[in-house]
Structure formats: C-alpha cells, structure tokens
Amino acid sequence: MDKSPAAQALLSLAKENAGRTKAARLREVFDEIETAQRAGVSNAKIVETLNEQGFDLTLKTFETMLYRIRKKQRQATASPAGRSHDKPTPPTPSAVRETGATKPKRFTHDASAGTPDSDLLS
C-alpha cells in the first residue's frame, strides 16, 4: 500500500538537508563519525568530508556539536526518568543505629590545659 502524499512529503523533508539544523544532520551520521574516529581519522578530515556533503562546519563547531550530542546521550542513558539531578538522601537514624555509625567527634579546646605556646616555653 502506498503512503499518502502528505506522508511522502514529510519523509522527503526529513531526508533533505534544506530546513534541517546542522545538529540534526550531524546526529543522523553520528555513528559513522564515531566509527571513523575509532579508526583514527582526524576530526579535520571528517569535517572536510562532511563539508563536501554540504554541512558547512568549522572544526570548532563540529567538536562542540559532538560534545553536546555525546553529553545528551550520556544523560539519556544515565538518568532513568530524569532523576540525574536528585541529591542522594542521607541515612535515616535507624540505619545509623543498625550500622553502628557515629557522628565524627568535634575538636574542643580545653582552656584549663594551657595553650600550646605555654607548653613550648617550659
């Protein structure tokens, strides 16, 4: 069954370079970029090849865009349901009692014991 003309028009828009951001187009070939990098191809050569295909990127823009794509992917895989910004909860008092953990002792100065300077002078 053929797709409707509207569906075909939308698919062609998704595949055309015009009207799409550089970032969207770069995300589309991201896996191939990483494959080339793992094979030892320099970023400059990758940018040159992408520009031959109509990307119009500088090396700095390319590297910044890759950084952002990777960061977004890490966030997507590391934070189920957007919980990456939650702070860890402190242990409950019952958990502290069960583990035998205690608060660190605080240093207090005993004024009647004299000062360190007076001990040195004797």
Residue, then its C-alpha position, 0 to 999 in steps of 0.5 A: m500500500d502506498k503512503s499518502p502524499a502528505a506522508q511522502a512529503l514529510l519523509s522527503l523533508a526529513k531526508e533533505n538537508a534544506g530546513r534541517t539544523k546542522a545538529a540534526r544532520l550531524r546526529e543522523v551520521f553520528d555513528e559513522i563519525e564515531t566509527a571513523q574516529r575509532a579508526g583514527v581519522s582526524n576530526a579535520k578530515i571528517v569535517e572536510t568530508l562532511n563539508e563536501q556533503g554540504f554541512d558547512l562546519t568549522l572544526k570548532t563547531f563540529e567538536t562542540m556539536l559532538y560534545r553536546i550530542r555525546k553529553k545528551q546521550r550520556q544523560a539519556t542513558a544515565s538518568p532513568a526518568g530524569r532523576s540525574h539531578d536528585k541529591p542522594t538522601p542521607p541515612t535515616p537514624s535507624a540505619v545509623r543505629e543498625t550500622g553502628a555509625t557515629k557522628p565524627k567527634r568535634f575538636t574542643h579546646d580545653a582552656s584549663a590545659g594551657t595553650p600550646d605556646s605555654d607548653l613550648l616555653s617550659 
